[in-house]
Amino acid sequence: MKVILQLIGMQWKEARRSPLWNKNLIINIVLAVSFLYLIGMFVLLGVFLDDILIKISVEGIDYRTYKESFVLRRLNQYLLYYFFMDLILRYFIQKLPALSVQPLLHLPISKSKLVHFMLGKSIWSPINWAHGLIFVPFILELFENLPFDESLFWSIGLVSVVYLNNFLLIYIKRTSEVDFRVYLGMLALLVGIVSADWFDLIDFQQISAGVFNAFFLNPISLLAPIGIAAIFYALNFRFLKSNLYMDRLSTSKQSEISYVGAGFLSRFGVVGRLTELEFKFIWRNKRTRSVLLITIMFLGYGLLVFPTDEYAGNHLMYVLFSVIITGMFILNYGQYLLGWEGSHFDHILTRKVDFSDYYKSKFLLFAIVSGSAMLLSIPYAYFGWEILLVVFSVFLFNIGVGSHCVMFFGSLNPKKIDLSKGTVLNWQGVGAAQFMLVIPVLGLPLCLFGIGVIFDSIYLGIGLIAAFGVIGLIGTNIWIGWLAKWLTSQRYKISRDFRNQ
């Protein structure tokens, strides 16, 4: 116990003495205000959750049939979806505290205690407490309306599922970083579950109701989530204990790395080979890989808008979501254009590569990823051919205008990026230039479409967006030439700034 308390004290001192808290004061203030706002929203949702459930019309679950438990039964129908989304969000948000153990490996502390400390630390993850902000107000009202034992058993079951997700996520992330096949398997399972629900092959509402109703109707069922959570805790413990050393956790299969220039893109000369290198760079580093995975996740963002009656015919929303779908990677990756290579920028200066080819490789990267996103969005035409027209016009704008704007602002005041960390809730490298990007990338296409709305012609707005994109594409060599000249004049200053960070 003494060792655990010492480890907790060391973690507190590490956080309190971190130089990050003495830098970027404005960003820290913005983060604090944002977290307070989110906390307030979660608490409000928890307070009014029962009122929301009462107003929802659910066939067969009413007060006359189930008395005071009808509100809880309505909630239980949707909890499986809730925890499914929780697991997905955890993959991108929840951090794994492995690096904090590295300085302790040489000390006379048993590996078992270090592993228990790491797993115990995850229990206090903010994402776990966020569930408490939502459900604690609801649980307090639950104790007032239902028998004490039923309320207690359901609450225990809910907490058990929260920590089941916690330890399941840790195991998935740990194993997928070591063996990529685990990630592919989980991605295939995710696609299968979403497809089964979308085509009504499986009634997940009934499954959810059966699982969570059992917690207060049949307390013995609590052994299932508690037992599964304990199993994943044990699996994590076993895996971490046998792979505790950092060289084991970060081992890469060097033998599988292909020679640079052996791929399809190498056929397009220097620009193609640089783009091929960029793809390998993205996939081999945690933060850049997170950017790509988030882009893939946001391909389904249109399902929140395009099929719904509330946004039917709302072309302004179509434009907004098309910018997100086809431009998410350009914005997220391009805003740190030089920062990704901050640790080896001096090497870039020594290579026999013209800066115009350097920027052309970035442009080709954006075109490939954004074009792939556009092609994968073709099924949205099922909800109306105008949606596909909007997506295509916004794609042209993102490539012709957005990519050049992002490359320019991403080259201003670059900051070195730690590639070993995730991208969600990570504000490293964020500066004024990143906030200014919103104006041309998001604001300009909405303004262009607004012109069409003023003249009572949505097609005029769509045409203006596409026209600006085509003009930008025609002038690609001109814009890239300007960027190359600017980087040439600033290369030594940027290199010095990176070395001083």
N, C-alpha and C positions, 0 to 999 in steps of 0.2 A: 504493500500500500504506500509506503514511504517513497518508493521509486516512482510510482504513478503520480503522486503529488509533485514530486520534483520535475517530472516531465511536463505536467500541466503548467507549473511555474515557468519553465523554460519557454514553453509555447507562448505564454502571455507576454514575457519579456521580448520575445522575438517580434510579436505583433506590435507591441508598444514602441519599440525602438527602431522599427522599420523606417528607413529614410523616405519611403513613399508617402508617409503621412506628413512629411515636411515639404513635399513638393506638390505641384499641381493643386493648390489650395482651392481654386475655383471648381475644379472637377470633383474634388472630395465633397465640397458643399453641395454641388448638384446631385451627387450620388446620395448624400444624406437626405436631402429633401425628397428625392425620388423614392428612397426606401420608406421614409415616413408616410409618403402618399400611398404607397402600396400597402403598408401595414394598415392604414386607415381604411382602404378599400376592402381588404380581407376581413377586417373586423365588422364593417358594415354589412358585408355579404353574409357573415355568420349570424349577425343579429336579425337580419330580415330573411334568412333562408327559409324558415318555417312559413312566413307569409307568402313567399314566392311559390313554395310547394303547394300551399293551400289553393292558390289561384290557378295552378296548372291543372288542366283537365286530363285525368288519367282514367281510362275506362276500367271499371271493376274495382277501383281502389277509392272508396269513399268512406265518409264518417259513419254512415248507416251500417255498413258491413263490418268495418274494422275498428270502429270507435276511435279512441285516442291514438292508436298506433297507425292510422292511415297516412299521416304526414311522413312518418319514418319509413313506411313501406314504399311511398312514392320516391323518397330519396334513394332507397336501396336499389330501385330499378336503374339508376344512373351511376351508381358508385363504381361499377366495373369500368365504364367509359372514363370516369374521373381518374381512377388509378392507372388505367392504361395510358392516358395522356401524361400523368405524373411520371411514369417510367420513361417515356420519351423525353420529356423535359429534363429529367435528371441526367440523361445521357449527355446532354449538352451543357448543363448548368453545374451539376454537382462535381466538385473537385475531389481528386484522390490525394490524400495527404502523404504521399510516398516520399517526396523530396525532403520533408522535414525530419525524416528518420536518418538520412544519410550521415549527418555529423555525429550520430550516436552509435553507429555500428562498431566503432573501435573501442567503445567504453565497456566496462565489465557489467553489462546489463544483458540478461538472457533474451534471446530472440522471441521467446514466447510472450514476455512482458511487453516488448516493443510492438508485436503484432496485436496483442489485446489493446494496447494504447491506441494504435492506429484505427482499429475497428471501433473502439469505444468513442474515439473522437468524431467519427462519422455520425454517431447518434445525435450529436448536438449541431448537426448541419442546419443552416438557416432554412433549407427547403423542407426539412422535417417540422420545424417550428411554424412554418407558414400554414401547414395543415391545422395546427392548433389554433391559429388566429381565426380560421374559418369555422372549425367545428366545436371549439370550446363554448362559444355562446349558444350554439344549437344544442349541445349536450346538457348545458345547464337548464334549458327549457325542457329538455327531454326528461330529466329527473323530476321535474315538477308535474309532468303529465302522465308518465308511465310508472309502473312499479319499480322500486329501487333495483331489484335484482335484474330485471330485463334491461334497464338503462345501463347498468354496470356491465353486464355481459356484452351488450352491443358496443359500448365504448372500448372495452378491452379488445374486441375483435377488430374495431377500426384502427386502433393503435398498432395492433399486430400486423395488419396489412400494410400500414405505413412503413414499418421497419422491415417487413418482408421485401417491399420494393427497394428499400435502402440497401440491404445486403445483396439482393439479386442484382441491382445495378452495379454495385462495386465488383461483383464477380464477373459480370458481363464485360465491363470496361477493362478489368485486369487481364482477363483471358483473351479478349479481342485485340489488345495491344501486343500480346505475345504471339497469338495465332490468329491471323486475319480470317481464317475460315469461320471462326466463331461469329465475327461481325457479319459475314455474308449469310450465315444461317439465321441470325436474328433479323436481318433485313428481309430475307425471304419469308420468315414467319410473320413479320409485321405486314408485309404486302398481302399475305394470305388471310390474315385476320381482318384487315380493312376491306378486302375484296368480299369475304364471306358476309360481312356486315352490310356492305353496300348493296349486294345483290340478294339480301335477305335469305341467305343460305342457312344462317344460324341466328336464332333469336337471343341476342346478347342481353336484352332487357330482362327476359325471363331467367336467364342464367344468373344475372346480377341479383335479381330479387331473391332467387332461391338461396344463393350463397349468403347474402347479408341478412336476410330474414332469419336464417338458421342461427345466427349468433345470439339472438334474444329468445328464439322459440326453442332451441335445442342447444344449451350451453356446451354440451360435449363437443360440438362442432368447432369450438374455439381451439381445440387441440391441433386442427389442421393448419391455420395460418401461423400459430406459434411454433409448431413443429417444423414447418417449411422454412420459416425465418431462422430457426436454430440450425437447420441443415445447411442453409447458405452461409450462415456465420461460420460454421465448422469448415465448409469448403473454402471460404475466404481465408480462414486461419491456416489451413493446410497449405493452400497455394502460396500465401505470403511468406509463411515460415520457410518454405523450401525455395523461394525465389526472393528472399529479402535483400540480397545484395543488388546494388543498382545496375551492375553490369549484366546480371541475369534478367532483370526486369526490362532492360532496354536493348536486349540482344536483337540484332537484325540479321537476316540471312543474306550475308554478303554474296554468297555463291549464286543467288538468284538475280542479282543486279545485272542487267544487260548493258552492253557497251553503248556509250552515248553515241547517237547517230545511227543506230541500227533499226530504229523504228520507222513508221510510215512518214512522219513529218520531216525526217532527215532528207527526204527527196526534194524539199523546197529550199535547199541551200542553208545559209547561215541562220536566217530567220526561223526556219523550220526546226533546226537543231536546237536553237535557243528556246523555242517554245516547248520542245520535247523535254529539255532540261527543266523547264518551269513546271510542267506537269509532275515530273518525278519529285521535284522540290516540294510541291504542294502535298503530295501523298505521303511523303516521308517525315513530315513535321506535324506535330499535334495541332497547333493553332491554325495553320493553313488548311489542314485536312478538315478541321471543324468548319471552316468557312465553306468548303465544298459540300460537306454533308448538310449544312443548313440550307444551302442553295437547293439541294435535292428535296429536302423536306418542304420547302416553300413552293415547289411545283404543285402541290396539292392545295395551296392557299386559295385558289380560285373556287374550290368547292364550297367555301364559306360565303361566296357572293353569287356566282353565276347561276346555280340551280335555285336560289331562293326567290320567292315571290316579292320579298321586300325590296330587292335590288333589281328586279326584272326591268329591263329597259333603261336603267340608270347608267348611261354610257360614261359619265364622269367617274363612277366607281370602277367601271370596266378599265378605264385608262389607268387609274391609280393602281389597281391590282395587277395589271399587265406590266407596269413599271417594276413592281416588286417581283413578279414571276420571272421576267426575262432580264432584269437588271440587278438582281440581288447579288450575284457574284461580282459583277463589275464594281458595284458600290463597296461591298464588304472587302474585297481583295484589293481593288485599285486605290482605295483611300490610304493604304499604307504601302504604296508602290515601291518606294526605296527603303522603307523601314524594314521590310522582310529581309533585305540583304544587308542590313546595317552592320552585322558582325563580320561580313567579308566584303564590304564595299571597296576596300583598298585593292582587293584582288580583281574586282571588276575594272578598276582603273588601269590595271596592268595587262588586261587581256587585249588582244588585237581584234577588238570588236567595235565597230562604229556605233555611236550612240543612236543613230537613226535606226540601225538594225535592232538595237536593244529595245527601243520603243515599239518597233514593228512587231517584235516577238510578243510583247505585252498585248498589243492590239489583236494579233492573231489568237492569242489565248482567250481574250474576251469574246472574240467573234465565235470561236468554237463552242465555248461553254454557253454563251447566250443563245447561239443558234440551236444548240441541242435542247435548251430549255424551251425555245419556241416550237421546235418540232414535237417535243413531248407534250406540248399544250394543245396540239391539234384536236385531240378528243373533246376539248371544250366546245368544239363546233356543234356537238350534240345538243347543247343548250341554246344554240342560235349562231348562224353564220356570221352575224355582226361581231360577235365576240372574237372569232378568229381574225376578222379584219382589224379589229382594234389591237389584238396581240401582235399581229404582223407589223402594223404601222409603228407601234411602240418599240418593237424589236429593232426596226430600222433607225429609230431615233436613238435608242440606247447605244447602238454600234456607231452611228455616224456622228452623234453629238455627245452623248453621255460618256462614252469611253474616253474621248479626248479631254473632256472637262475633268474627269476623274484622274486621268494621267497627269494633268497639269497640277491640280490641287494636291494630288498624292505626292508630288515631287517638292511641294513647298514645306519648309520646316520639318523635314523627316525626322522621325525618332526611332531608335533601335527597338525592335520587337523581340520579346522572349518567345521563341518558337515552341518551347516545351509546354506552354500553358494553353488552356482552352480559350475560345473567343467570346463565349457568352459571359456577360457581366465582367468583362476584362477591359478596362479603360486605358490600358497601356498604349501609348502612341497616339492618343486622342488629343487633338489641338483645335485651334480655331478653323483651320483649313477644312477639317472633317465636317464641321457644322455648316460651313459655307457651301459644301457640296449639295446640300438639300435644294438650294435655289435653282441651279441649272438642271440637275438630274430629275428632280421631282416637280419643282414648281413650273419650269418652262413647258413641259408637255401639257400640264393642266391648264396653263394660260393659253396655249395654242388651241386646245380644245374649247376653252371658254370663248374664244373668238368665234368659233363655229356656232356655239350656243347663242351668242349675241345676234348672229345673222340667221338664227333659227334653222341651222343645217348641221346636223351631227357629222355628216360626211365631209363638210368643209373642214371641221375641226380635225377629223381623222386624217384627211388629206394634208393638212398643214403639218401635222406631226410627222407623217411619212416624208413629206417634201423636205423638211428640215433635216431629217435623217439622211436622205439621198444626197442633199447638198454637202452634208458633213462627210459622207463617204467619198464623194468626188474629190474633196479637198484633203483627203487623208494624208497624202504625202506632204502637203504644205504644212498642216498642223504638226505632223511628226517632225518635220524639219525644224520648225520653230522650237519644239520641245528639246530636240537634240542640241541646238545651239545654246539654249538656256542651260542645259545640264553641263555642257562643255565649259561654259563660263563660271559655273558654280561648283564644279566637281571637287576642287580642293577644299573649299569651305565646308561642303557637305561631309567630305571624308574626315576633316578635322573635328566636326561636331560629333560624328559617330564615335570617334576615338575618345572623346571627352565624356561620353555618356556612361 
